[in-house]
Amino acid sequence: MVGRQKIPADAIAEHTRLAEEIRSHNRAYYQEDTPVVSDAEYDALFQRLIALEEQYPALKTSTSPTMTVGATPASGFAKVEHRIPMLSLANAFSDDEVTEFFDRIRRFLGLPLTAEFAVVAEPKIDGLSASLRYENGRFTQGATRGDGSEGEDITRNLTTLKSIPGEIEGAPTVLEVRGEIYMTRSDFLALNTKQAKAAGKIFANPRNAAAGSVRQLDPQITANRPLQFFAYSWGELSSPISDTHWGALAQLRKWKFNVNPLARRCSSASEALQFYRDIQQRRADLPYDIDGVVYKVDRLDWQERLGFVSRAPRWALAHKFPAEQAETLLEKITIQVGRTGALTPVANLLPVSVGGVTVSRATLHNEDEISRKDVREGDRVIIQRAGDVIPQIVSVLLDKRPRGAQPFIFPDHCPVCGSHAIREEGEVVRRCTGGLICPAQVVERLRHFVSRAAFDIEGMGEKSIQAFFDEGILRSPADLFTLEKRNADAPIPLQIQEGWGEVSARKLFAAIEARRTISLERFIYALGIRQIGQATARLLAKHYGSLVALRAAVEAAQDMESDAYRELTAIDQIGPSVATDLVAFFAEPHNREILDDLGQEIHVEDFVSRQTGNSPMAGKTLVFTGTLSLMTRDEAKARAEILGAKVAGSVSKKTDYVVVGADAGSKVKKAAELGVKILTEKEWLELIKSV
Ligand code: IVH
């Protein structure tokens, strides 16, 4: 037992004074961008504060700068890890897709194909999601969704929202309430009027206004913005709050959260579709923007069994409203060169408002799309946008085509570096062959490398990258990590970018420094390999565990007859096409050089699965055979995978367990021959029960 320590009054006074002083320096540095002391002076104050708190731990309260500042060097917001990830939703645009969603659930759970089951249907609010953590009934932390695994700490900003209770009675010890922060349309219009008068930022739509208001470093600004919150979900809970989603919403209401009053429990798919049509009718009259309806399986035990695929739950679906359309003039077609050299035609439009957002550019996808639609400069076109997707051209109004409009001739040279642009057989995309001599490709790769889901280096935007590149300061990813040192030797010209100064440089260096350690999945994604998005990067990280193992395996997989190639293509969702791109990337000498250079600068952490840590299935290979009686094959496979197992189709020496159902055949025999452990379905469930 540690007895209560008596703290001398002068220590308390010194602590208070130091904390105050540090806070004021923080404000000057982070919020006003005008530091008043040198780094060394600041560090000395901070070290003294740490020493005092080490001597008298009771001084280290949650509001001490040692608890709040350490992690906020670059962005001004500390990072918060979501112990339960904040997921996104799968989308549906038609009734058929909704019916298929219901069928898929029946198949997964092994329900009769005609069985009806209840879902809760809710309007899909067009705002930004947030997670609110309560400990012992007190609001302790608010976080943005971020990339789903890690968000930003916006606690102080959220305490200013009236619709977020500061304290709740009778809550579990740990309760994370999740929902949407939004602004009503009328509040948004009033805010813009106010902003215009004060020559402040004008927001494009209520969602941007809400997001911009939440991400304010000064909570006072947030406090003056009319933000609201609807609760519709939850994260970590120390004890269950209900056994149905509908019951949970009722509980949240009792705790004084706003729950959308339009939410309805529907007992069948047709009732859910009827709800969608009703809401669509009422959409324009609602005081806030919605972009569809969300359906959620009501029974929480079923939600648990259904689990997730990639980043979305199997038990929920977003049924989106059809895209909004408008007519405008296509002024010019330009060509953009992407990270992998793809030439993408872009339609530059006479700006037009579509569903409240001003659109001035739309994608034309590729040259086939241009010829298929016969899109020409000078045409009147119908464009549409849906949610966050890039606006698209739906059709050309041929009767309005100006005389003399010429068919668009797609370039066969890269507009940036002049290299040949070729289209390989069977491909729709034309690509610049310049590789890394093409500045556009290099810049795009760097942009991807620092982007949010990759290294997430704040302060390194599109413009800075271009400016650093043009100055010759930044050519390859590893250059980022030597920037500060090089700056000490030969200072980077500060006029490099408009508005850039010493403070921005310091912030940038701190942001880069904070990313010297990175998770394997983010690192793989950051490399920007063709077809390797976040989900695939995670699969690879999970499968190979470390960068060394991944590199060795992919290099060995150059030989398509090798075990390494077979292992790679046996990973779920990695087919020969993805494998080819991956192998090609690691075979390219320049890329190997990039990896080696980065190896000198950063540390890539091995993959650690959050869910599988102590599961008896982690890293094991399983084969299911025969007819299972307690769950469907899909469900069994999904459960095994969640626990970190690999599910294979055939038995080999590498198999750890074969789980047998009724009428199993040759696989059991083979398992017995190879000495592989055989389990009944019950035994398997027993084994994983404790997890
Ligand atoms: S449920 C695991 N319900 O839509 C399920 N999301 O496209 C988590 N959203 O990130 C989400 N209204 O920001 C849910 N009634 C609602 C929603 C809703 C809006 C947003 C949310 C989410 C996004 C996914």
Residues whose N, C-alpha, C, O or C-beta is under 5 A from the ligand:
A	BS01	IVH	L87 S88 L89 E122 P123 K124 I125 L128 S129 E180 Y232 S233 V294 P313
